[in-house]
Amino acid sequence: MKKVRIAVAGAGLIGHRHIEEIQKNPRCELAAIVDPSPPAQFAETAENAGVPIYKSLAEMFAMDKPDGIILATPNQMHADQALECIRAGVTIFIEKPVAHTLADGIRVCEAAEAAGVSILVGHHRRHSPILHQAVDVVRSGVLGQLVGVIGSAVFYKPDSEGYYDGANAWRREPGGGPILLNMIHEIGNLRAMVGEIVAVQAFTSNATRGFKVEDTTAVNLKFENGALGSFLLSDTAASPKSWEQTSQENKAYPTYPDEDCYTIIGSRGSLGVPTMRLHYYTRDEDRSWYKPFTRKTLPLERKDPLAEQIEHFAAVIRGEAEPLVTARDGLQNLRVTEAIAEAGKSGRIVDTTVR
């Protein structure tokens, strides 16, 4: 089978990870790197792979048209670069968020749909076998009618290592807090497992760090199917109850395999994620807090979701699969995340339905 040729735009950390996965995948081939001033390691990578480095998409398209392109560039560049790729007729993988604003995201969606160009949005957790299994359990009906979900992304970002200082001082300002940096991952997971989110309510606090931006947010969620949710988000909380610290997928983080970051609750049972601990009633007549649950821990396969994502992108390029996370999905994740930020500021319940 002929390898698909994939270019990567954006010579940052995530761009480098995508290059690694492309080079490890036998179905893929690195076609080019696009960055106006790539660091030395990328020049070495390009030389070793025998591929060119272009300063812009326009320069690359004047010389070559790869089968697909990954946009791992700063958020504010996503929309314009995606539109450029759509005009070139190239299949696109855009790192989340799909665009910097909802208006730009809508432009990208409409342009891609009109041109018939496929877009995969880089919500890599959607490619996790853990998440796939959680979705399968919910759809199996063993939990009964969905009642709600309890979730958390609580972790401690370092005070040292320059995380909030120098060139990273923007993280102290509005827009640099965990809502806009981290919550979009959680929204993608929650929508996949529980369903569409139709309204949100939020309280925010900056009491711990004292920055101008929130460090902690409590969110209430209303789902289209009638389920409700509560979610605690904090980047100043000494707790292991986050995806990174429980899923065991990213080796950069210590992991705590007995902890969950989500509990999905139905009328007949509940599921802890990612431990896959299932508590359920086998018969409806046994449903009572006086009756014991049947308990089991489901077997779990772990794979690197970034590697799975590249494999899926190759299938999208070949026309073998539809994008698991479409541009419209990415747009809705952005819409809900921005609604949480708005709800935190206004104190109002914010509708997140598409009109």
N, C-alpha and C positions, 0 to 999 in steps of 0.2 A: 504494500500500500504506500502510495506517495505521501511523504510527510507534508503537513501544512506549515507554511512559512509565516511566522508571527514576529512582528516588530514590537518593541517596547519603548514607549515614550515616557520619560521621567526617570532620571538616574538617582533615585532616592532609595531608602531602605526597602520599601515594598516592591519597587521596580526591580531591584536586585534579586529579591526572592522569586519574582515571576520569571526572571531570566534563568535562575537555577532550576526551576521546575520545568521550563521549556526544554532546557538542555538535558534533563534527566528523562524526559518523556520520549519514547521511541517513535511516537506518532507526530512529533513536532520538531521544528527546526527554527532556530533563531535567525531572523532575516535582517534585522538592523536594530540599532539603538538610536533614539532621537532625544537629544538634549543639547541646549546651547553651550553648556559648560560642564560636561560630565567630569566627575572625580577620576583620579588616576586609575582606580581599580576597574572602572568601566572601560577605559581605553585598553587596559590589559585584557579584559574579558572579550572585547570586540576583536582585538588582535588574535587572541587564541582561537576564537571561533571563526575567524576569517570573515567578519561582517563589518560593514561600514557604520560610522557614527555620523548622523546628520544633525544639523543645528535646528532644523524645523521640519514639520510635517510636509510643508510645501517643497522643501528641498528633497525630501525622500520621494514624494510622489512624482517629482520631475524625473527621477532616475529609476524608480522601482515602485511596484504596487504589490505589497505582500498580501497573503490570503486573509490575515487578520492583524489587528493592532490592539495592544493594551495601553490604555491611557492611565498611567500612574503618576500623573502630574498634579500640581496644586489644584484644590477644589475650584477656584475661580477660573481656571483654564478649561475645565471639563466641557462646558457647553460649546464654546467656540471651536475647540479641537474636535469634538464629536461631530459638529456640523461639517467641518472640513473633511472628515473621514466619510461621512454620509455622501457628500458630493463626489468623493472618489469611488464610492461603491464598495467599501471595505468593511467586513464584519468587525464589530467593535466590542471590546471589553473595557468598561469604564469602572475604575475603582470607585467605591462609594465615597461621597454621595454622587448620584447621577449628575447633579449640577449644584451650583452654589446657591441658587434660589429656585423657588417653585416655578416662577415665570420662565426661567432658563430651562428648567427641566421639561416643562410643557413644550417649549420650542423644539427640544431635542426629540421628544417622543413623536411629535407630529411630523417632523422632518423625516425621521427614520421610517415611520409607518407609510408615509407618502412615497418614499423611495424604495421600500421593500428591503431595507437594510436591517439585519438582526443586531440587537444590542444585548449583551450580558452585563449586568451590573455586579460589581465585586463585593457582594455580601458573602464572604467565604464560608461563614458558619452554616449557610444553607446547604453546603456540600458535605457537611459532617455526617458520618454514619450515626452518631448519637442523635442528632436532630431528626434524621430520617426515621430512626426507630421510634422516637417519641411521637412523631406525626402518625406513624403506622399504628401505634398503640391507641391513640385517640380515635383514629378512624375505625378501628376494629370494634368499637362500641363497648369494650370491657369497662370503661369508666362510667357508662351511662350518659345521661344528658349532662353537658358541661355546665358547671356551676361557677367556677372561677379559677384564678391562677394567682399564686403568691410568688413573686420573683424578686431577685436582688442582684445588683452589680455593685458590691461594696468592697473596696480595696484601698490601699494607701499608696498614692504616688509619692515618690521620694522628694523630701525637702532639699536634699543635696543633689549632686550630679548635674547641677545647672538646669534642672527640669523647669523651674519657674523664673530663672534669672537670665541675664544677658540677652541673647538672640531669642530666647524662649519666654521673655517677659510678657508677651501677648497672652500667655495662658493665665495671667492674673486679671485680664480685662474681659468685659462682656464678649461672649462668643468663644471664649477659651476654656469654659468649664465642661463638666462631664455631660451635660445635656447634649450639646452639639458635637462633642468629640466622641462620646461613648454610647449614648442612648440609642443611636440609630441601629447599632448591632442588635440590641435587645428587642427593638420594635420588629425587626425582621424575623427574629426567632418567635416572638409572641404571635405574630400574624400567622406564621406557618403552623404553629402548634394549636392555637386556640381559635383563630379566625380574625375577620376584619374588625379593626378598632374604629368605633364610630364617634367616640367622644372621650376627652381627657380632662382631668382636673389635677392641679399640682400646687404644692408648697415648696418653696426653695429657701435655703439658708446659706449664709457665708460666715456663720458664727465661729467655725473652727479655725480656718486660715485667715479670715478677715480680708480677703481680696475683694475686688469690685465685682467679681463673678461668683456664682454659686459654687459651693463645694458639696452640697447635699440637697437632694430633691426627693420628695415623696410624691408618688403619682398614683392617681386612681384612673382606672381604665374601664370603659364600657364597650363590650363587643356586640357585633351585629346579631349574634345568636342568643343574646340575653345574658351571657356570662359576664362576670365582673372580675376586675383584677386590682391588685395592689402591688406596687413596685417601689423598692428603696434603692436609690442610686447615690453613691458617694465616692469621691476619690480621696477622702481623708479618714477612712474607716479601717481600723485594724481588724479585718475579718477576711476569711477565705471564701466567702459565699459569692463568688463571681465565676463566670464561664472560664476565664483563663486559669483560675486556680482550682477548678474542679474537673474540667474536661480532659486533662492530661494531653491535650493536643499540641500545645506550644511549650517546647522544652525550656524556654527562657524563664518560665515561671515554676516555682515549687508547687506541687499539687497535693490535694487532700482528698483522697478517693472516697472518703466516707461522708463528704459534704455535698449538698445540693444547692443549686442556684434557682431552680424552679420547682414548684409543686403544682401540678395540674389536677384539679379536683372536679369530680363528677358526682352524679347522684347514686352511683353504685361503687365508686372506687376512686383512688388517687394514685398518681405516678410522680415519683421524685426523679428529677433530671439534673445531672447525668448519671446518678447511681442506678437508675432503672429499677428502683424498689417500688413494687406494686402492692397496694393494699386494696382488696376488693371483696364484695359480698358475692357469693356464688348464686344465691337465690334472693329474689326480691323480698320474700317474706322474712329473710334474716336481717334486713336492713334496720339496724338499731344500734345505738351506742352501747347497749348492753350486750350485744353479740360480737364475738371475735371476727376479725377479718381473716380471709385467706391471704397469705403473704408469700411473695416470691420475688426474687431478683432476676431480672431477665438478662440473658447473656448478651454481651456487647462486643462489637467489632470496632476497633479504632483505626482510622486512617488519617493521614494529613489532609485536611480540607483544602489547603492551597494546591496540593498535587491533584486532588480530585477535581478542583475547579478548572485547572488547565486541561485536564483530560476532557471535561465537559465542553470547554470552549472549543477544543479541536473538533468535537462532534458537532457543535453548532456550526462551525465553519464549513464542515463537510455536508451539512444539511441532514445529518443523522438525528439531530435532537433540536427541540425548541429550547430557548434559554430558560433555565430554571428560575432565574431572577431577571425578569424583563425590565425594560426601561420604565414601564408603568408601575411595576412593583417597587423599583427603586424610588420612583417619584412619590409613591404613597408612604414609604418608609420616611422619606424626607418631610412629607406633609405632617405626619403624626409627630415626628420629633420637633418640628418647629411649633406645632400646636402646644406641646408640653412647655416649651420655653415661653410661649405667649401666655399660657394659663398660669405659669409661675409668676409672671409679672403682673397680670391683671386680676388674678384671683377668681376669674370666671371659668365656667365649664366651656371648653372649646370644641366645636363640632369638627370632625375630621373626615366626614363623608365627601365623596367626589360629586361635585354638582355640574 
